[in-house]
Amino acid sequence: MYTFDFSFLNAFWDSLLDGAWTTIQISVGCLILGFVLGVILAVARRSSSVVIKRLAGGFVDLTRNTPLIVQTFWLFFGLAALGIQISAFYTAIIALSINTSGYTCEIVRAGIDTIYHGQREAAECLGLSRWQILRSVILPQAIEKMFPSLMSQFVLMMLGTSIMSQISVEELTAVGLQIQSQTFRGFEAYLVIAGIYLVLSWLLRLSMALCYNIAFPRRRKVEASLFVAHQGAAS
């Protein structure tokens, strides 16, 4: 019968915390860069220029239809072969940001498509420029509607940091590999790693939910009103 033994944790807590911190740093960097690039791509895919639209579409197809590990190896080893040296840490951020941007683009683009065209016409009648309409009317509503989908995508991105152990980034999974190789308690090591990932996922969802409530107070008030109305009807 298998006997669990977690005594190794006393010797590896510092390494686990360092790995979790590295995972958080990569995740925050990818969240910001991936979101910004994804929004730019979504706007480009709605451009009136055929060239810009096709270039953005080709980039999105490339990022969504090739494995993340291949994209990472291409950046880390391919660029090094060309004489361009990027550290493993920054390669991880760039690779994950590029990969995430393709999915973020499609999520935001779907949100843009849900905005009633009459709002754009009304904004044009008010004399707003195309950029002002996009910034003040279209994008806020699109992001607000698709925020739950974006949240799920960014959690998947955070979990994708585990792949970066393949290019020697000392993140959480890499620490698990080190613990397993030194203690031969792989089951317990990866059970602890899985628990830490669960906590990080929960914290990321909580943080994004707080950002949602701060950025979109109108939506929160509408949802609260609907809840109260539903409770009243039920009673």
C-alpha positions in Angstrom: 0.0 0.0 0.0 1.3 3.4 -1.0 2.3 5.7 2.0 2.2 9.4 1.5 5.2 11.4 2.7 5.2 15.2 2.6 8.2 15.6 4.8 10.2 17.0 1.9 8.1 20.2 2.0 10.2 21.6 4.9 13.2 21.7 2.7 11.5 23.0 -0.4 9.1 25.7 0.7 11.4 28.5 -0.4 11.7 27.0 -3.8 8.0 26.5 -4.1 7.3 30.1 -3.2 10.0 31.4 -5.6 8.4 29.2 -8.4 4.9 30.5 -7.6 6.2 34.1 -7.6 7.9 33.6 -11.0 4.6 32.1 -12.3 2.7 35.2 -11.0 5.2 37.6 -12.6 5.0 35.9 -16.0 1.2 35.7 -15.8 0.8 39.4 -15.0 3.1 40.4 -17.8 1.3 38.1 -20.3 -2.1 39.3 -19.1 -1.3 43.0 -19.8 0.7 42.5 -23.1 -1.7 39.7 -24.4 -4.8 41.9 -23.7 -3.4 45.0 -25.3 -2.1 43.1 -28.4 -5.4 41.2 -28.6 -7.5 44.4 -28.6 -5.2 45.9 -31.3 -5.6 42.8 -33.4 -9.4 42.8 -32.9 -9.6 46.5 -34.1 -7.3 45.6 -37.1 -9.5 42.7 -38.1 -12.4 45.2 -38.3 -10.4 47.6 -40.3 -11.6 48.9 -43.7 -8.1 48.2 -45.1 -8.0 44.8 -46.7 -4.2 44.5 -46.2 -4.4 45.3 -42.5 -7.4 43.0 -42.0 -5.6 40.1 -43.8 -2.3 40.6 -42.0 -4.1 40.6 -38.6 -6.2 37.6 -39.6 -3.0 35.7 -40.7 -1.3 36.5 -37.4 -4.3 35.3 -35.4 -4.5 32.0 -37.4 -0.8 31.4 -36.9 -1.0 31.9 -33.2 -4.2 29.8 -32.7 -3.3 26.9 -35.0 0.3 26.2 -33.9 1.2 24.7 -30.4 2.4 27.0 -27.7 5.5 24.9 -27.1 6.5 25.2 -30.8 6.0 29.0 -30.7 8.1 29.1 -27.5 10.9 26.9 -29.0 10.9 29.1 -32.1 11.4 32.2 -30.1 14.0 30.7 -27.7 16.1 28.5 -29.9 15.3 30.0 -33.4 16.1 33.6 -32.5 19.3 32.4 -30.7 20.4 30.7 -33.9 20.0 34.1 -35.6 22.1 35.8 -33.0 19.2 37.4 -31.1 19.6 36.5 -27.4 16.5 36.7 -25.2 16.4 35.4 -21.6 14.2 32.4 -20.9 12.0 34.6 -18.6 11.3 37.2 -21.2 10.9 34.6 -23.9 8.2 33.0 -21.8 6.3 36.4 -21.5 6.6 37.1 -25.2 5.5 33.6 -26.3 2.5 33.5 -23.9 1.5 37.1 -24.8 1.6 36.3 -28.5 -0.3 33.0 -28.0 -2.9 34.7 -25.8 -3.4 37.6 -28.1 -4.9 35.5 -30.8 -7.6 34.1 -28.6 -8.2 37.5 -27.0 -8.6 39.0 -30.4 -11.4 36.6 -31.3 -13.1 37.1 -28.0 -13.0 40.9 -28.3 -14.0 40.8 -31.9 -17.0 38.7 -31.0 -17.9 41.4 -28.4 -17.6 44.2 -31.0 -19.9 42.3 -33.3 -22.6 42.3 -30.7 -22.7 46.1 -30.4 -25.8 47.5 -32.1 -24.8 49.4 -35.3 -27.2 52.2 -34.4 -24.9 53.2 -31.5 -22.2 53.9 -34.0 -24.5 56.0 -36.2 -25.7 57.9 -33.1 -22.1 58.7 -32.1 -21.3 59.8 -35.7 -24.3 62.2 -35.5 -22.8 63.7 -32.3 -19.6 64.5 -34.3 -17.4 61.9 -32.7 -14.4 60.7 -34.7 -13.9 57.1 -35.6 -11.2 56.7 -32.9 -13.5 58.4 -30.3 -16.3 56.1 -31.2 -14.1 53.0 -30.9 -12.5 54.1 -27.6 -15.6 55.5 -25.8 -18.5 53.6 -27.3 -17.6 50.3 -28.9 -14.6 48.8 -27.0 -15.9 49.5 -23.4 -19.2 47.7 -24.2 -17.5 44.8 -26.1 -15.0 44.2 -23.3 -17.7 44.4 -20.7 -19.9 41.8 -22.5 -17.0 39.4 -23.1 -15.2 39.8 -19.7 -16.2 36.4 -18.4 -14.7 34.8 -21.5 -11.6 36.9 -21.2 -11.3 35.8 -17.6 -11.3 32.1 -18.5 -8.8 32.7 -21.3 -6.4 34.4 -18.9 -6.7 31.6 -16.4 -5.8 29.2 -19.1 -2.8 31.5 -20.0 -1.7 31.3 -16.4 -1.8 27.5 -16.4 0.1 27.6 -19.7 3.1 29.0 -17.8 3.8 25.4 -16.8 5.1 24.8 -20.4 7.9 27.3 -19.8 9.8 24.8 -17.7 10.9 23.3 -21.1 13.1 26.3 -21.7 14.5 26.3 -18.1 12.3 29.0 -16.6 12.2 28.4 -12.8 8.5 28.6 -12.5 6.2 26.3 -10.4 6.3 23.2 -12.6 10.1 23.4 -13.0 10.3 23.4 -9.2 8.1 20.3 -9.1 10.5 18.6 -11.5 13.4 19.5 -9.3 11.7 18.2 -6.2 10.7 14.9 -7.9 14.2 14.3 -9.1 15.7 14.9 -5.7 13.2 13.2 -3.5 11.6 10.6 -5.8 8.2 11.6 -4.3 6.7 12.6 -7.6 3.0 12.0 -6.6 3.2 14.1 -3.5 5.2 16.8 -5.3 2.8 17.3 -8.1 -0.1 17.1 -5.7 1.3 20.1 -3.9 2.0 21.8 -7.2 -1.6 21.2 -8.4 -2.9 22.7 -5.1 -0.8 25.8 -5.6 -2.1 26.2 -9.2 -5.7 25.9 -7.9 -5.0 28.8 -5.4 -3.3 30.9 -8.1 -6.3 30.3 -10.4 -8.7 31.3 -7.7 -6.7 34.5 -6.9 -6.6 35.4 -10.6 -10.3 35.0 -10.9 -10.9 37.0 -7.8 -8.6 39.8 -8.9 -10.2 40.0 -12.3 -13.7 40.0 -10.8 -12.6 43.0 -8.6 -11.3 44.8 -11.7 -14.6 44.1 -13.5 -16.7 45.6 -10.6 -14.5 48.7 -10.6 -14.3 49.1 -14.4 -18.0 48.4 -15.1 -20.1 49.7 -12.2 -23.1 50.2 -14.5 -23.2 46.5 -15.3 -23.0 45.6 -11.6 -26.0 47.8 -10.9 -28.0 46.3 -13.7 -27.2 42.8 -12.5 -28.2 43.7 -8.9 -31.5 45.2 -10.1 -32.3 42.1 -12.1 -31.5 39.9 -9.1 -33.8 42.0 -6.9 -36.6 41.8 -9.5 -36.2 38.1 -9.8 -36.4 37.6 -6.1 -39.5 39.7 -5.9 -41.2 37.8 -8.7 -40.2 34.5 -7.0 -41.8 35.5 -3.8 
